[in-house]
Amino acid sequence: MDNKTKIGSRESADCQVKAEAHANIALVKYWGKRSLEKNLAATGSISLTLDALKTETEIRIDSSFQKDYFELDGKPVSGEGLKRISDFLDIIVGTEERDRAYITSKNSFPTAAGLASSASGFAALTIAAAKVWNKPTDRSILSSLARRGSGSAARSIFGGFVEMKSGKDLSGSEDYAATLYGKDYWDLRVVIGITDATPKKIGSTEGMERSRKTAPYYDSWITSTEQDLEGMRDALAKRDFTQMGELAEHSALKMHGLAMSARPAILYWNAATLESIHKIRDLRKRGIEAYITIDAGPQIKVLCKPADIEDVQQALTSVTGLQKVITSGIGDDAKVTEVKK
């Protein structure tokens, strides 16, 4: 049985595919899983894809490869990190009896620091692998596959404003993302403040599990999220920036409050994070509408209108210890950028 006819076959014995995807920020957060095995979220979520935060991934297949190789930001990854990638490719292909892959991935922003690099990373890997192994191109299927690598990766398959569905059973058939509105629907900006570029000490899955098991408000978090989702859908439909911003900030602070109530408490923020929150609140007192959201990490993201970018940038650059400011528009769908056979 040769490379062209074995299980998980491809059109060509050797090939090379490049793909790119963008990170996203959840306007309504999810924090908790109902299945670790299939990476099923306990609640739905709504996100915004960011054009400034991009992952570029290349998969190269050669019949001489004996094992998978993974390089991230110029450094080889081994151990559990490599196993996670290999296991994910097995899921994509549908079998462990597949050709081995040489994978290189590069982020335009800090990795594993609370900026959703796993979302863009697994979305790009999904798109590239699906092309290599001739898998269906239906975006719902690709989103469901990306979810197996990272819950938020299901959203990064799409650009614009995206909703992640959360099903009721454990099959995962209902758990995928879909576009609510495309990237050109609403001209908004996100100003990102990097307060610490090093990897976070507590990963998202670990933090979610600790919160689920020990946080006294976990059940209330789950039941209240549906109301937040309804409110965000309404805000986006009306392009109501105030409603959207207030809900996004509420969801973020509620999530971090839940994490802080776990035992032992999970605190992702640092001094610059907290100072940034107060700076943005001061802007609002001056009549400049801007709202914060923070994922599982110390980085601050500020939602604003294009006319207010400079004021937000100035507010963040004045924060003690802030390392870098990135301004982003709304990102596009994940896509294949190059194919060589």
C-alpha positions as CSV (number, residue, x, y, z in Angstrom):
1,M,0.0,0.0,0.0
2,D,1.7,3.2,-1.1
3,N,1.2,6.8,0.1
4,K,-1.5,7.5,-2.4
5,T,-3.8,4.7,-1.4
6,K,-3.2,4.3,2.4
7,I,-5.8,5.5,4.9
8,G,-5.7,9.3,5.1
9,S,-4.5,9.5,1.5
10,R,-3.7,12.7,-0.4
11,E,-3.8,13.8,-4.0
12,S,0.0,13.9,-4.1
13,A,2.6,11.8,-2.3
14,D,4.5,14.9,-1.2
15,C,3.0,18.4,-0.7
16,Q,3.3,21.7,1.1
17,V,0.5,23.9,2.3
18,K,0.5,27.3,4.0
19,A,-2.5,28.8,5.9
20,E,-3.2,31.7,8.1
21,A,-5.8,32.5,10.7
22,H,-6.4,35.4,13.1
23,A,-6.9,35.4,16.9
24,N,-10.2,36.5,18.3
25,I,-11.4,38.1,21.5
26,A,-14.6,36.9,23.1
27,L,-17.1,39.7,23.7
28,V,-19.2,37.2,25.7
29,K,-16.8,34.8,27.4
30,Y,-17.0,31.1,27.9
31,W,-15.2,29.7,31.0
32,G,-15.8,26.0,31.7
33,K,-16.2,22.8,29.8
34,R,-18.8,20.1,29.8
35,S,-16.5,17.6,28.2
36,L,-12.7,17.7,28.4
37,E,-12.3,14.8,26.0
38,K,-14.1,16.5,23.1
39,N,-13.4,20.0,24.3
40,L,-17.0,21.1,24.6
41,A,-17.8,24.4,26.2
42,A,-20.3,24.7,28.9
43,T,-21.8,27.8,27.4
44,G,-21.9,29.6,24.0
45,S,-19.7,32.6,23.3
46,I,-19.6,35.5,20.9
47,S,-16.3,36.9,19.5
48,L,-14.6,39.5,17.3
49,T,-11.8,38.4,15.0
50,L,-8.7,40.6,15.0
51,D,-6.7,41.4,11.9
52,A,-3.5,42.5,13.7
53,L,-3.0,39.1,15.5
54,K,-2.2,36.5,13.0
55,T,-0.7,33.0,12.9
56,E,0.9,31.6,9.8
57,T,1.3,27.8,9.6
58,E,2.9,25.5,7.1
59,I,2.5,21.8,6.8
60,R,5.0,19.8,4.7
61,I,4.5,16.2,3.8
62,D,7.3,14.0,2.5
63,S,7.2,10.2,2.2
64,S,10.6,10.0,3.9
65,F,9.3,11.5,7.2
66,Q,9.3,9.0,10.1
67,K,7.7,11.2,12.7
68,D,6.0,14.6,13.2
69,Y,8.1,17.7,13.7
70,F,6.6,20.9,15.1
71,E,8.4,24.3,15.3
72,L,6.7,27.3,16.9
73,D,8.1,30.8,16.5
74,G,11.4,29.4,15.4
75,K,11.8,26.9,18.2
76,P,11.3,23.1,18.1
77,V,8.5,21.8,20.3
78,S,8.8,18.3,21.9
79,G,7.1,16.3,24.6
80,E,3.5,17.1,25.4
81,G,3.4,20.1,23.1
82,L,4.3,17.9,20.1
83,K,2.0,15.1,21.2
84,R,-0.9,17.6,21.3
85,I,-0.2,18.5,17.7
86,S,0.2,14.9,16.5
87,D,-3.0,13.8,18.3
88,F,-4.9,16.7,16.7
89,L,-3.7,15.7,13.2
90,D,-4.9,12.2,13.9
91,I,-8.4,13.7,14.6
92,I,-8.3,15.7,11.4
93,V,-7.2,12.8,9.2
94,G,-9.4,10.3,11.1
95,T,-6.6,7.8,11.7
96,E,-3.2,7.4,13.3
97,E,-2.1,5.7,10.1
98,R,-1.2,8.9,8.3
99,D,1.8,10.4,6.7
100,R,4.0,12.3,9.2
101,A,4.2,16.1,8.9
102,Y,6.8,18.8,9.3
103,I,4.9,21.8,10.8
104,T,6.1,25.3,11.3
105,S,4.0,28.0,12.9
106,K,4.7,31.6,13.6
107,N,2.6,34.2,15.5
108,S,2.7,37.9,14.9
109,F,2.1,38.4,18.7
110,P,3.2,36.9,22.0
111,T,2.4,33.2,22.3
112,A,0.4,31.6,25.2
113,A,0.2,35.0,26.9
114,G,-3.6,35.6,26.9
115,L,-3.9,36.8,23.3
116,A,-5.6,33.7,21.9
117,S,-2.6,32.3,20.1
118,S,-4.1,28.8,20.5
119,A,-7.2,30.0,18.7
120,S,-5.4,31.3,15.6
121,G,-2.8,28.5,15.8
122,F,-5.3,25.6,15.7
123,A,-7.5,27.4,13.2
124,A,-4.6,27.8,10.8
125,L,-3.5,24.2,11.4
126,T,-7.0,22.9,10.7
127,I,-7.3,24.8,7.5
128,A,-3.8,23.6,6.3
129,A,-4.3,20.0,7.4
130,A,-7.8,19.8,5.7
131,K,-6.2,20.9,2.5
132,V,-3.3,18.5,2.8
133,W,-5.5,15.5,3.5
134,N,-8.4,16.5,1.2
135,K,-11.0,16.9,4.0
136,P,-14.4,18.6,3.5
137,T,-14.2,22.4,3.1
138,D,-17.5,23.1,4.8
139,R,-16.7,25.8,7.4
140,S,-19.0,24.3,10.1
141,I,-17.1,21.0,9.9
142,L,-13.7,22.8,10.0
143,S,-14.9,24.8,13.0
144,S,-15.9,21.7,14.8
145,L,-12.6,20.1,14.0
146,A,-10.7,23.2,15.2
147,R,-12.6,23.1,18.5
148,R,-10.9,19.8,19.3
149,G,-7.6,21.6,19.4
150,S,-8.7,24.7,21.2
151,G,-12.3,25.8,22.1
152,S,-11.7,29.3,20.8
153,A,-10.1,28.1,17.6
154,A,-13.6,27.1,16.4
155,R,-14.3,30.9,16.3
156,S,-11.1,31.8,14.5
157,I,-12.1,29.8,11.4
158,F,-14.3,32.8,10.7
159,G,-13.8,36.5,10.4
160,G,-15.9,39.3,11.7
161,F,-18.4,38.8,14.5
162,V,-18.8,35.1,15.4
163,E,-21.0,33.0,17.7
164,M,-19.9,29.7,19.1
165,K,-22.7,27.3,19.7
166,S,-22.9,25.0,22.7
167,G,-24.9,21.9,22.3
168,K,-26.7,19.8,24.9
169,D,-25.3,16.3,24.4
170,L,-21.7,15.0,24.4
171,S,-21.4,14.1,20.8
172,G,-20.1,17.5,19.8
173,S,-22.3,17.6,16.7
174,E,-23.9,20.9,17.7
175,D,-20.7,22.6,18.9
176,Y,-19.3,24.8,16.1
177,A,-19.1,28.4,15.3
178,A,-20.8,30.5,12.7
179,T,-20.5,34.0,11.4
180,L,-23.0,36.5,12.7
181,Y,-21.7,39.5,10.7
182,G,-18.8,39.8,8.3
183,K,-15.7,41.9,8.8
184,D,-17.1,44.9,7.0
185,Y,-20.3,45.0,9.0
186,W,-19.2,47.5,11.6
187,D,-16.0,49.6,11.6
188,L,-14.6,49.2,15.1
189,R,-11.1,49.0,16.6
190,V,-9.5,47.1,19.4
191,V,-6.5,48.6,21.1
192,I,-4.4,45.9,22.8
193,G,-2.0,46.6,25.7
194,I,0.7,44.1,26.3
195,T,1.5,44.1,30.0
196,D,3.6,40.8,30.0
197,A,4.7,38.9,27.0
198,T,5.7,35.8,28.8
199,P,3.6,32.6,28.9
200,K,0.9,32.6,31.6
201,K,1.4,30.3,34.5
202,I,-2.1,28.8,34.5
203,G,-3.4,27.6,31.2
204,S,-7.1,28.2,30.3
205,T,-8.2,24.6,30.6
206,E,-6.6,24.3,34.0
207,G,-8.1,27.5,35.1
208,M,-11.6,26.5,33.8
209,E,-11.4,23.1,35.6
210,R,-10.3,24.7,38.9
211,S,-13.2,27.2,38.6
212,R,-15.7,24.5,37.8
213,K,-14.7,22.3,40.7
214,T,-14.1,25.0,43.4
215,A,-15.6,28.4,42.5
216,P,-18.8,29.0,44.5
217,Y,-20.4,31.1,41.7
218,Y,-19.8,28.7,38.8
219,D,-23.4,27.6,38.4
220,S,-24.5,31.3,38.4
221,W,-21.9,32.0,35.7
222,I,-23.3,29.3,33.5
223,T,-27.0,30.3,33.9
224,S,-26.3,34.0,33.5
225,T,-24.3,33.7,30.2
226,E,-27.4,33.0,28.1
227,Q,-28.8,36.4,29.0
228,D,-25.4,37.9,28.1
229,L,-25.5,36.2,24.7
230,E,-29.0,37.4,24.0
231,G,-28.0,41.0,24.9
232,M,-24.9,40.8,22.7
233,R,-26.8,39.5,19.7
234,D,-29.3,42.4,20.1
235,A,-26.4,45.0,20.5
236,L,-24.7,43.7,17.3
237,A,-28.0,43.7,15.3
238,K,-28.5,47.3,16.2
239,R,-24.9,48.4,16.1
240,D,-25.4,49.7,19.6
241,F,-21.8,50.4,20.7
242,T,-22.7,51.3,24.3
243,Q,-24.7,48.1,24.8
244,M,-22.0,46.0,23.2
245,G,-19.2,47.6,25.2
246,E,-20.9,47.4,28.5
247,L,-21.8,43.8,28.0
248,A,-18.3,42.9,26.9
249,E,-16.8,44.5,29.9
250,H,-19.3,42.9,32.2
251,S,-18.7,39.5,30.8
252,A,-14.9,39.8,31.1
253,L,-14.9,41.1,34.7
254,K,-17.5,38.5,35.7
255,M,-15.2,35.7,34.2
256,H,-12.2,37.0,36.1
257,G,-14.3,37.4,39.3
258,L,-15.2,33.7,38.9
259,A,-11.6,32.7,38.5
260,M,-10.6,34.7,41.5
261,S,-13.2,32.9,43.6
262,A,-11.6,29.5,42.8
263,R,-9.4,27.7,45.4
264,P,-6.6,28.5,45.1
265,A,-7.6,31.7,43.5
266,I,-6.6,32.4,39.9
267,L,-5.4,35.9,39.3
268,Y,-4.3,36.6,35.7
269,W,-3.9,40.4,36.2
270,N,-0.8,42.4,37.1
271,A,-0.4,46.0,38.2
272,A,-0.4,47.3,34.6
273,T,-3.7,45.4,33.9
274,L,-5.4,47.1,36.8
275,E,-4.0,50.5,36.0
276,S,-5.2,50.1,32.4
277,I,-8.7,49.4,33.6
278,H,-8.8,52.6,35.6
279,K,-7.3,54.6,32.7
280,I,-10.1,53.4,30.4
281,R,-12.8,54.2,33.0
282,D,-11.3,57.7,33.3
283,L,-11.7,58.1,29.5
284,R,-15.4,57.3,29.8
285,K,-15.8,60.0,32.5
286,R,-14.4,62.4,29.9
287,G,-17.0,61.3,27.4
288,I,-14.8,59.0,25.3
289,E,-16.6,55.7,24.9
290,A,-14.1,52.8,25.3
291,Y,-14.6,49.4,27.0
292,I,-12.2,46.8,28.2
293,T,-12.2,43.1,27.8
294,I,-9.6,40.7,29.2
295,D,-9.1,37.0,28.3
296,A,-7.2,34.4,30.5
297,G,-4.1,36.5,30.8
298,P,-2.9,40.0,31.8
299,Q,-3.3,41.7,28.5
300,I,-5.9,44.5,28.2
301,K,-8.1,44.9,25.1
302,V,-10.0,48.1,24.6
303,L,-13.0,48.3,22.2
304,C,-13.4,51.7,20.7
305,K,-14.6,53.6,17.6
306,P,-12.1,54.7,15.0
307,A,-12.3,58.3,15.9
308,D,-11.2,57.5,19.5
309,I,-8.1,55.4,18.7
310,E,-5.6,58.1,19.5
311,D,-7.1,58.8,22.9
312,V,-7.1,55.2,23.9
313,Q,-3.6,54.7,22.7
314,Q,-2.4,57.6,24.7
315,A,-4.2,56.4,27.8
316,L,-2.6,52.9,27.6
317,T,0.9,54.2,26.8
318,S,0.8,56.2,30.0
319,V,0.4,53.0,32.0
320,T,3.4,52.1,34.1
321,G,5.0,48.9,32.9
322,L,3.0,48.5,29.7
323,Q,5.3,47.0,27.1
324,K,3.6,47.5,23.8
325,V,0.4,48.8,22.2
326,I,-1.2,47.1,19.2
327,T,-4.2,48.5,17.3
328,S,-6.4,46.1,15.3
329,G,-9.3,46.2,13.0
330,I,-11.6,43.3,12.3
331,G,-10.0,40.2,10.9
332,D,-11.0,37.9,8.0
333,D,-11.7,34.2,7.6
334,A,-8.9,31.7,8.1
335,K,-7.6,30.6,4.7
336,V,-5.0,28.6,2.6
337,T,-2.4,31.0,1.3
338,E,-0.1,28.6,-0.7
339,V,-0.2,25.1,-2.1
340,K,2.8,23.3,-3.6
341,K,2.7,19.7,-4.9
